[in-house]
């Protein structure tokens, strides 16, 4: 019996070390420990929940901080339950927002959700994962059900949120539907009977609300685990699709590699720690090398970029992306494959190849989202034609027959014009 208890204790210590590694909050800690011990003793997996709102088609590296933690739970034998927020996405999580999110059309949400489901399983084991859309329960709720849910939480409690409090102080409107978001996320935990919910630190209010709502519906309240927020490639704000500072895991190897190379040096270690599968010994080596004056951080960043590409694409893709990056940016050569556009295409866009308006070309070829963005890129010195920098936003040129000039916009966008 003593040996059996010893074995259970060893298993608990192993699991607890894995579960808490890299976590910020583990709440309530003693309750969480007891839940894990009971799971081991009864051989009953815990139900581990995380929700994702498909507000854009890409899952990015910031999301993978949580998904990789889910994989650790999965490897420990626990049941992962993913919630795809087709209904919560219509509101949009107000966490960390300084204004109301624009509402997305349901059709766009569902298209994004399709790509999410493919991308989840680049990390998780599909056969050991439950996936639910929260429309499964929300579309069946009557108005009386919604009022009953609203009765479980007070306005005063909702307005304790940092983001709501700041917006009220600044006189920025808060729509009533935004107040429902934490209640809806919390009700997801009721619907699937979550034992544990994980999320980024900014999600702490929503996760704790889940405990309150579960108790109100007679469900044992979940424990919560929060994880660090990954800073985006701008080096300032959290990685976010809406801010455009993200690295999508489904992006081409060249794009992932180039974006990683653009992060500030002081983010290299946190990307290794939060976004890769590096073990503790490797992390210590990275830290030591970054502190050494004899090691160029650029070298470590290239290794990081190569590793991240290989994590989400075929092995060897990282090396190929690195070689292309070095050829294009270090040796100022062109990539092997460049998209092309012909005179016919240019004419079909309503542009004149003999008097080609550069702003219109950049916008029509989707190298910028709009004419105004194209103008900003040109004036910022981010546009070249055959290596010659163009800074005049009114620049026009003739695409002569027989020529093949290469247009470059930013660091990674190339277009060959076939004259």
Protein Blocks (a to p, Z undefined) as FASTA:
>chain_A
ZZmmmmmmmmmmmmmmmmmgopabdcdfklmmmmmmmmmmnopacddddddddfbfbdcf
klmmmmmmmmmmmmnopacdddddfklmmnopaehpabdcddddfklmmmmmmmmmmmmm
mmbcfklcccddfklmmmmpcfklmmmmmmmpcfklmmmpmklmmmmmnopacdfklmmm
mmmmmmmmmmnopabdcddfklmmmmmmmmmmmmmnopacdddddddddddfkomaccdf
klopaccfkbcfklmmmmmmmpcfklmmmmmmmmmccdfklmmmmmmmmmpmkbcfklmm
mmmmmmmmmmmmcehjlmmmmmmmmmmmmnopacfbdcdddfklmmmnopafklccfklm
mmmnopafbfklmmmmmmnopaceehiacfbfkbccdddehiacdddehjlbccdddZZ
